[in-house]
Amino acid sequence: MARGRKQQGAPHDWVTRAADDAVRHAGEGKPVTVSSGASPSGPVHLGNLREFLTVHFVADELRRRGLQARHLHVWDDYDRFRKVPAGVPAEWAEHIGRPLTAVPDPWGCHPNWAEHFKAPLRDALTALGVEMEEISQTELYGNGTYREQVLTAVRHRDEIDEVLARYRTKKPVQAETDQEAEALADSVADEEDPSGATALERFPFKPYCRTCGRDTTTLTSYDDETTDLAYTCDSCGHSHVTNLATQDEGKLVWKVDWPMRWAFYHVDFEPAGMDHATPGSSFTVGHELVERIFGMPRPAWFGYGFVGFAGVQKMSSSAGGAPTATDALEVLEAPVLRWLYVRRNPRQTFDIDFGPEVIRLYDEWDALGRKAADPERRDAAVLAHERAAATAAGPLPAPEVVVPFRLLSSVADITAGSPEHISRIVASSGFPHDGVEALEPRLSRARGWVATRPEDERTTVRETADATALEALSPQESEWLSLLLQGLAGQDELDVEHVTSLVYGVPKLARGLGLDDAPTEEVKADQREFFRLLYHLLVDAERGPRLPTLIVALGADKVRSLLSV
């Protein structure tokens, strides 16, 4: 395909359209900047991940076209520390109002609060194939990079005030679920919206106190000629004067800061979550301010919907809170997690279910992979698969031998996760491979998922036979077990194909049929009763993993010990 142009006649999706918009904004043949932003105020959960991946997919499409594209990610780590979350010592309340980079890491493993939450996300994004250029607002405000932009905003503060005032009465976004309400409560969309009776109360710049480092400052005067800004700190009581032209002791308020950096970095595309993208929000205000105050066209954009979660009773690092990308990658292969975000229009809300739905999700992914292998069947769904499975730099890790996740997880559950044992059973189930590495990374994900399941969803193999139940067997049930044990006699290494034929065949043999004969209705009813009996005697449950897989995993000796008095 021609460099810089999308292939004619190829399937289109939201990524294609967003990339087209970004190119038009930048101008034909010019470098394209697409931007994301996040405040590292806590774990970057799966809702926040949509910000990163949405921009990544657009940047990746541009790179696939051979264009010079930059994914710029702005860390809003100069934002104020707003509240002490659960699990953090109460004394951290003394840091409220300080920049996130000035708050100590209560867990003691990183230089500061912000870095504690940036670091794991960086690792997860690398695993997801996301390449981005990171910038820190703490560093850029602190080294004077934005001085001219700050002065521009202050000179035009009356115009900014007029725009902000016009939107303050707009109705805020309404949450539809408890998870959405929690996400909105943590949002900075309306943070630092300057309002008040006087011009100084509505000033677009907020200093951090020179003495205590908090933003609990009340402005007392500003001199346009000298650019001296005087303030008193409500927390420590000290008064200072900071010079906006020579000192760097604060930041623009949020709704001015965002359009300022669109202009500063010539951003061509940046999406926004529902908390920012509603009428009267920071995005609406910013679109007007970037053109009117900073003299740059507003970036191309769209709003994206909320991402919820379910089935997370025992997710690891974020137990008690929303799961993070790190948590998700313990269960989902990187391409599968990417696919959840790229296959839907960004405006759609959706939940990621880490419960039994994970099995169905992998089944869908594998079916789509088989479809994608046929070049004649390329459509929007296949395009989403291509975007998920690889980036412009190459494919993401995938198993050499694709084994159904339901089989891997069942075997991992039964065998307590032994890779070698799993590998042997999988090979006997019709998926030959040279070594356990050929099953990765899916094998590790299956083991990880099993470890998150609650006890009532796990398979618990009996330690000893249920003597009472065995003594109470009916003559028919005794015959079924006798026929099964005869079929397993002399076999130390069980084969799934043989065991499958035997398990389904025992009720046939009991009714005088052969193993290869078609089952009658009576046999089908017997099979259901036989299966129920085996589950009860082997794992004390009404159902469980496929019986042939269960029996092979347990081994002939263990099965004989549980089915014999």
Secondary structure, 3 states (H helix, E strand, C coil): CCCCCCCCCCCCCHHHHHHHHHHHHHCCCCCEEEEEEECCCCCCEHHHHHHHHHHHHHHHHHHHCCCCEEEEEEECCCCECCCCCCCCCHHHHHHCCCEHHHCCCCCCCCCCHHHHHHHHHHHHHHHCCCCCEEEEHHHHHHCCCCHHHHHHHHHCHHHHHHHHHHHCCCCCCCCCCHHHHHHHHCCCCCCCCCCCCCCCCCCCEEECCCCCCCCCEEEEEEECCCCEEEEEECCCCCEEEEECCCCCCEEECHHHHHHHHHHHHCCCECCEECCCCCCCCHHHHHHHHHHHCCCCCCCECCEECCEEEECCCCCCCCCCCCCEHHHHCCCCCHHHHHHHHHCCCCCCCEEEECCCHHHHHHHHHHHHHHHHCCHHHCCHHHHHHHHHHEECCEECCCCCCCCCHHHHHHHHHHCCCCHHHHHHHHHHCCCCCCCHHHHCCHHHHHHHHHHHCCHHHCCCCCCCCCHHHHHCCCHHHHHHHHHHHHHHCCCCCCCHHHHHHHHHHHHHHHCCCCCCCCCCHHHHHHHHHHHHHHHHHHHCCCCCCCHHHHHHHHCHHHHHHHHCC
